[in-house]
Amino acid sequence: MSDPLKQKTYQPCGDLWIEQPAGTVVDNYRRWLDLDAAVCVSDYRVGDVTYTREAFASHPARAIVARLRADKPGRVDCRVRLSSVHRDAAATVGGGGRITLRGQVEEGGIRFEAVAQVEAKGGTVTADGDAVRVTGADEVVVRLVAATNFRTWQDISGDPSARCADLMKAALAQPFGALLAAHQADHRALFRRVAIDLGRKPAAEKPTDERIAAFRGGDDPHLAALVFQYGRYLLIGASRAGGQPANLQGIWNDLLKPTWDSKYTCNINTEMNYWPALSANLAECQTPLFDALDDLAVSGVVTAKEHYGAHGWVVHHNFDLWRGSAPINAAFHGDDPLVHRRPPGRPSRRDDGDLRHETRCRGRSRCGPAQGAVARNGERRPEESVKSHKDDFVAQSEAASRLQRRVHAAYTNAIATTRCAAGGHPGARGAPKAKWAERTLLGKPGKGGAMLRFVAFLRGVNPMNAKMVELKRCFEGAGFTDVKTVLSSGNVVFNARAAPEAVLERKAEATMAKQLGRTFHTIMRPADVLHELIEADPYATFRLPVNAKRVVTFLREPHTGKLSLPIEVDGACILAMNGREIFTAYVPNPRGPVFMTLIEKAFGTKVTTRTWDTVKKCATA
């Protein structure tokens, strides 16, 4: 079902090599990572000289910076070069100690560039093939920047050379000390929010590799605290605003074909990367994940529509840099993204609820849920197995317990969150799904036992262009049962087996075209959704004139444009928007239905509008 069939692999850029001559005897070698300073340090002694290397990755500078020093002047010698595992990548050396690496991942795809600038205090700096050689220096500083042509998942028109030039110019404008100070201030603003002390025993004085080996049988609570802080350090380093979320191997992947493609395995691994974010007081580090969800709320709309004929959006087992969302597994993501941010003007987690709402099904099989209960389809459950035609055991169900509970939780939490955001108002965005949360596990979906009750609102129908008895025959001809028409404005109520609204709409329109020689734009809603809409009463919070008329406009797709509500013109006022329903009130005047002009200007003509009283009559028909 996936298109493309395989998602892309997270790729490394290149390697920075800093090679120093090996002494005949090296003593006192140490290497450590200072979690608080976010600096990796190593030092060692050759003869009577002690050498020190320091390196850090600066988020403010978007650069990696390394410094080599010796405790005696003129004793630092090194060779610096860049390389990449990509076959068509190549490094060149320019003047002034600069090395440039350029390459591309594949034709027409990501192009990348990395630039290393070598500066020496004292000594000489010369070109040495594809490397830069430093001889007899007191100190060497290497600044490294990198960039690609990636702008967004839909745009790779960036200029990596221009980006690198800007980054390097800014990095060269600051001495090593200033770069280090800015880096540590940025890092410590996050890292020092949390301190943990589990006690310190003699084992804490040993090297880390020995502590890990002895941890199972030893007494080293400090190592547990250290690992906790190390996890915070990794999230700070891997997930910052403006970048990509932390994936499987993270930014440390060095392979062209890493395990599981180093993608975002969002049936559990992506979530695991971010589970500690809040408890570790690193809420800002979730921003790249939320940004990726914003993107998926766009790409996932196509998948939801093409694979399920449903509104809303969906993402399955994996996604990648290009925000692939094609079907593999069931929903698994937690509730934190909904709680912490709802992207303004973008498809939201509420639209994910639309998808789940529209792809529910009734239990029909012997091993499915109780007759009449609403079930989520397309899931495997471990508690029940049957033999396949290959004589092996499989477990396939329309209502696996774990998924039922997740969908139930998704509805419940979405409702609670949207009501909370609206100050507890029961008509808040998302509230119409309230009863479905309960019926996911309990109850019956509606009248008629095996059927759901739907209401079809047809646009542009009046007694002059369509007879209600003809519309009734059309819907019966489409296979719907217990068909009724309400008033003469094109409202048809019927029973049908659970299916996405889009599927039922197409079936009704096709039958009208065949039997009547014309069709009417049709928008459908489950009757239960209308009941819940009526119970929520979105007009209740507005102070309307006594003679104001209330009308509801129905859309097929949620409106994604930016609107500043309310919008008022000549006594007509668009009051509120609830996904695919628009609530308007107007005071009748001699100029006629001004509200229709207002609505169509804001939402287009592929909509249909009914009075609040008509909606009530249809819901109970």
N, C-alpha and C positions, 0 to 999 in steps of 0.2 A: 504493500500500500504506500510505501514511502516514495517520494519524488523530491529530490534525487534519492536514489537507492542507498547511497552511502554518504555520510556527512564528512566534513573535512577534518584533518588532523591538526591539532595545535602544534606549531612549528617553532624550533629554536632559531635564533638569528645568527649568532656566531660566538667565537671564543676570543678573549683577550689573553695573550700569552706574555708574561713577564719572566724572562729567564735570566737568572744570575749565575755567575760561575760557581761551580761546586768546589768547596775547599777540600783539602786532603782529609781533614778531620773536622766534623761539625759537632759542637757541644751545646748542651743546655737548650735544645730545641723545644719551644713551646708554641702552641697555637690555641687561641680561644676566641669566643664570640662574647662580647660584652652586650648583654641584652638591654641594659639601660641606656648605654651610649649608642647602640646599634652600629658598632664598629667591629670588624673582624681584624684581629691582630696576630702576628706571629713574630717571634724573635729567636735568634740563635747566635752562636759565637763561633767564629773561625779565627784561630790563632788568638791575637790580642784585640780583635775587633768584634763588637756586637752589632748585628744588623737587625733592623726592625721594619716590618711591613704593616701598613694599615690600609684598610679598604672599607668603603661604605657606599651604599646606594641611596642617593638623595632624592626624596620626593619633590622638595621645592625646586631643585635645580634640574630634575629629570635627567640625572647624570650619575654615572659610577665614577668614583674618585679613589685613586690609590696613591700612597706615598711610600717611598723607600728611603731609609736613612741609615747612617752608620755613626758610631760614637767617635769616629776619627775622621778628619777632613780628607776629601779626595779618594775615598775608598769604595764608592758606589759605582759598580759596573753592571750593566744589564742590556738585554736585547728585548725589544717590544714588538709584537706583531699581532695581526688579526687574521683569523681563519673562519671558515664556515663549512658545515657538513653538506650544504647545498652545492650540487655539482657545478652550476654555472656561476657561482660566486667567486669574486676575485678581489684581492687587495692590492692597492697601489700606494706608493710613498711619494708625498709631495715635499715641498720645501718647508723648513722650519719645524721639522719633527712631527709632521702630520701623516697619519695613515688613514686611508679611506677604503672601506669594504663595501662592495655593491653586489647585489644579487636579486634573484626572484625565486619564489616558491614554484610557480608554474606559469606557463604562457597565459597572459591575460589576467593573471591573478595578483597576488601580493608581491610588490617590489619593496626592497628594504635597503637601507644604508646605515652603516656605523662609522663613526669617525673617532679616532683616538689622537689626542694631542699630548706629546711628550715634552715636558719642560724640565730643565736641569739647572740646579744651582751649582755653578762651577763645572769644570770638566768640558767635554765636547759631545755634540749631538750630530750624528751623521747617518745617512741612508746606508742600509746594508741589504740589498736585494729588495724583498718585500717587507723588510723590517726596519726599525730605527734602533741604532746602537748608541748607548751612552757609555762614556769612559771617563773615569776619574772625577766623578761628581761628588759633592757633599750631600745632595738630596735630589731625588727625582719625583716629580708629580705627574701622574697620567690622568687625564680627564677623558671619559668615554661617553659619547651620546649615540643614540640610535633612533631611527624613525622609519615608518613605512608610508605607503600611499593610501592606507586605510583611513577613511573619514567616518563612515558609518557602515552598518551591514548592507546598506543599499548603495554605497558610494565609495569607490576606491580611486578617486581622482586626485588624491593628495600628492604633494611633491616631497619625497623623503629628503632630497638634497637641500631644499630650502629650509625644511624643518630642522635638519641637523645643523645647518649654518646658524640659524637663530639660537638654537640651544647651546652650541659651542661658544658663540659670541658672548652669551650671558654667563656661561661658566668661566670663561677666561677673564671676565671683568671682576671676578672675585678671587682673592688669594685662598690658599688651602684652608687657613684658619677660619675665614668667613664662611666658606662652603660647609665646613664641619659644624660650625656654630649654628647655622641655619638648619642644617639637617637634624642636629640633636634637639633643637628647640621644637621642631615639627614633630619628631618622633616622641619625645618625652611628654608633649602635650596630651598624647594618647596613652603612652605606656605607663606613666606615673599615676594614672587614675586609680590603679589597683595595686595594693601590696598584700602579700600573703605570707604568713609565717607559721609553719608547721613544726618548728623546732629544728635545731641543727645538732647533729651528732658527729663523732669523729669521722664517719664514712664520707662526710661532705668535703673532706680535705683531699680525697683521692681524685685521680683523673676521671673524667666522665665515663670513658669506656669501661673502666673497672667498676665504677658505681653501678652502671647498668647491668653488668654481668652478675654482680653480687646482690642486686636489689631484691630478688625473690626470697632469699634467705637472710637478708640483712636488716638493719634498722637504719633507714636513711629517709626520714620524712622530708628532708630538705630537697631531695631529688624530685619528689612529687610536686612540690611547690615550684621547682625550677622548670619542670615540664609544662606546668600550667602557664607560666610566664613565657615559655618558649612558644607555646601555641598562640598566645597573644601577639608575640613578636612576628610570627609568620603571617597572621591575618593582617597586621598593620602593613607588612611589606608587600603582601600579595593583592590587597583589595582596597584601593583608594579611589576617591572621586575622580572621574575623568578617565579611568581605565576600565579593564574588563574584570568580571568577577573571578574569584579563585576557582580554578578547575581541578581536575584530578591530581596532576603532578604540579600544578601551579606554574609560576614564572620560572621555576628551576628546571623545567623539562629540557633535556639536552639531546633528545632523540628525534629522528625523522618519523619513526613509527613507534611511538610510545604505547604502553599498555592502555587498552581502551581508548586509544587515540588522544588521550589527555584532554577529553572534551568535558562537557557538563552532563554528567550522568544524574539526571534529576529524579530518578526513582528513589535515591537515597543519598548519594555521595555529595551532590551540590548542597543539599540541606545540612549534611554533617559538617561541611566547611563553615557554615554560618550558625550552627546551633550555639556555639559559645559566645557569639557576638554580643548579645545583650548581657548575659551573666558576667562577661568579661569587661563590660562597660566600653564597648567599641561599636556603638550604634552607627557611627558615621561610616564604618567599614562595610556596612550593608549596601551603601549607595550604588556601587556597580551592579550588584545583584538586582536591585529595584530597577535600575536603568535597563538591564537586560530583559526583565519582565515587561517593561514598557514596550520594548521592541517585539517581544513574543506576543504581546497583546495585539500587535498589528499583523505579523506573519501568521499567527495562530488563527486569525479570523478566516483566512483563506482555507486553512486545513479544516476548520470546523464546518465551513460551508460546503467544501468539496467532498469531504469524507462522510459527514453526518447530516448535511442539509440543515444545519442548526445555526442559530445566532450565537453570539459570544465568541470565545477563542479557546484554543486547546494547545497544550504541549504534551508530548508523550515521554518516552524513555530517555532520549538524549536531545540536546541542542548544541550548537556550535557557534562560532563567530558570526556565521551567516544566518543565525536564528532559525534553523530548520526545526519544524514542529510536527513532522509527520508521525502517524500512529506507530507505536511500539507497545507501550504499556499504559496502565491506568494512572489516574491522578494520584499524586503523592505529596505535593508541596504543602508545607505547613501554613499557619495562619498569620505569621509575623508580618509578611509584606502588606497584607490588608490592614493590619492594625496600625502599622507605623507610617504608611504613606499611601494615599490614593492619588495617582498621577492626575493633575488637572488637565482637562480637555483631552484625555486619552482613554481608550478602552480600559476597563478596570477589572479587578477581580470579580466584581458583580457580574460582568459579562461572562466570566467563566461559569458563574452560577447559571446564567442563561443556557449555556451549552449543556450542563448537567441536567437542568430542568427539562430541556427539550429532547434529550436522548434517553430519558428514563423509559422503561417499558414495564408491562405487566407480567407477572409470573404466569407462565402457561404450562411448563413442564411438570412432570410428577416430582422431580427433585428440586423444583424452584420454590419460591416463597409461597406463603399462604395465598389461596385464591383471592384476587382482588387487591393484594398489596402492591404498592409501587416499588419496582426494582430497577437498579442500574444495570444495563446490559453489558455483555462483552467482558466477562471477568472470569478468572479461574479462582477456585477456592480449595484450600487444602483439606477441608473436613469431609470432602466427598469425592470419590473416585469412581469412574466407570471404565470398562474396557473399550478400547478403540478397535477399528477394523484390523489393526496390526497386532491385536492381542496384548497390547501394553496398557498400562493404567494411565488415565488422564483425568483431570479435574476441570470441568468447564461449567460455568453457572451464570445465570442471569442475575443472581443476587448474592454473591459471595459476602460473607458476614463482614470481612474487614473493609471491603469497599463500601458496603451499605453504611457502615459506621462513619467512614471518612466523608461520604457525601452528606450524611446527616449532620456531621460536625461542620462541614463547609457551609451548608444552609444556615444552621443555627448561629455560627459565628459571624457570617456575613450580615444576617439580620440584626444581631446585637450590636455590631460595630457601626452599621449605617444608622441605626436608631440613636446610638450614643453620639455620633457625629452630628446628628440633627437635633440634639438636645432632648432625646427621648420621644420625639414625635412618632407615633405609630405609622404614619403615612410616609416615613422616610424612604429614600431610594433603597430598594432591596426588600422592603417589608412585604410586598405581594407574594414572596416565596415562603412566607411563614408556615402555612399549613403543609407545604410539601416537605418541609423538614421533618414534621411529625409523621407524615405518610410514607416517608422513605423506609421507615421501619414498621409502621403500624397503619391500620385503617384501610379504607378503600378509596380508589381514585375518583369515583363519581357514580352517577346513575348508570344502570344498565349492566351491572355485573362485569362482563368482560370488555366493556366499551368505556371510552372516555367521552364526555360531553364537550363539544366545541361550538364556538360562535364564529360565523363568517360575516365580516362587514364588507360589503361590495361598494365600490366607489361609483358615484354617478348614476345610481338607479333611482328611477321615479316611475309613477304609474304610466307615463307617456311612452317610456322606452322598454319596459319589461313588466310582465305580469308575474305576480308572486307565485301563482300556480305553476308557471313555466320554470321558474327558478327552483321550485321544490322538486319538479321532475328531473331537472338537471342534476341536482345533488343526489337524488335517489339513483339516477343512472350512473353516477360516479362510484356507487357502492356504499354510500352512507345510509344509515338507518335512523328511524324515528325523527325524520326531517320535519321541521316547522319553520314557517316564516313569521317574522315579527314586524308589524306595521308595513308600510309600503316603500320603505327607503333602502331596501336591499340588505336585510338582516336575516341570515339563515342559521338555524340552530340544529345540530345533528349529533349523532353518535358515530364514533369511528374507533378502530383499534389505535392504540397509542402509536404515534408517528410524529416526526418533526413537522412543525407547522408549514414549513416551506414545501414539503412533499404534498401535504393535503391541499395547499393553495394551488399548486401546479395541477393537481388532479381535477380540482373544481373548475379552474379556468379552461383546461383542455376540454372538459365535457361541455361547458357552456359554448365554447367555440364550435364544437361538433353539432350540438343539438339546436342552438339558437342562431348560429352563423355569426355570432359576435361574442365578445367576452367582456367582463368587468374586472377591473383591478381588485383583487381579493386579499384581505388581511384577516388572519384568524387568531383567535385566542382560546385556550381552554376555559371552559365556563368557571372552573374553580379559581382561575387567576382573576377573572372579573369579580367573583364573590369577594375575594380578598382585597381587591382594589376598592370595592364598595365599602367593605368593613373599615379599611384604613381611612377613607374619606379625606383625600388630599386637599379638599377645599376648606376643611374645618379650621385651619389656622389662619385663614384670610378673612378680613372683615369686608364683606361684599354688600353692595346695596340690596335692599329688599327685593327689587325687581330684576336683579342680575340673573342672567341665564348661564348655566354651567354646561360646557361642552368638553368632550374628550377627543383628541386626535390620536389615531393609531398609526404607527410606523412599522414597516417590516424590519428595518435595521435600526439599532440605536444611533441617535444623532451624535456625531463626533465633532461637530464644529463648536466653536466657542460662542456662547451666548451669555449675555448679562441680563438675568431675569430680575424682576418682571419687565416685560416689554408692553407698553401701553400706547394705543393710538385710537383716538375718537371714541373713547368709552369701552374699547375692547382691550383686554389685558391677558397676555400669556403669563400665567402665574408660576407654573412649576413644570419640571420635566422629570419623568421617572423612567429612564431607559428608553422604552419604545412607546411611551404614552406621554402626551402633552396635555396639560390642563389649562383651560382658558375660561374666562368669564367675560360677559359683555352685557351692556345695557341696550336693549332694542332702540333703534332710532330710525327716522324716516329714510335714511340713506341705505338701509338694507343691511345685509350680513357683512359688516366691515371686518368682523373677526376672521372670515375666510381669506380675505386678502392678506391680512396680517400673518396668518398661519402659513399660507403658501409661499409668502415672501421669505419666511424664516426656514421652512422645512421642505419646500418644493411641492410638486403636485402629486407625487406618488404616495399619498396619504389618504386617509378617509376619516371623517369626523362624525361623531354622534353626540346627541344631547345626553346629559347625565341620566335623565329619566329613561331614555332608550336603552342605555347600557344596563340599567337595573332590570328592565323588562326582559332583555335578551339573556341575562345571567340566570333568570329564574324560569325561562320558557322550557 
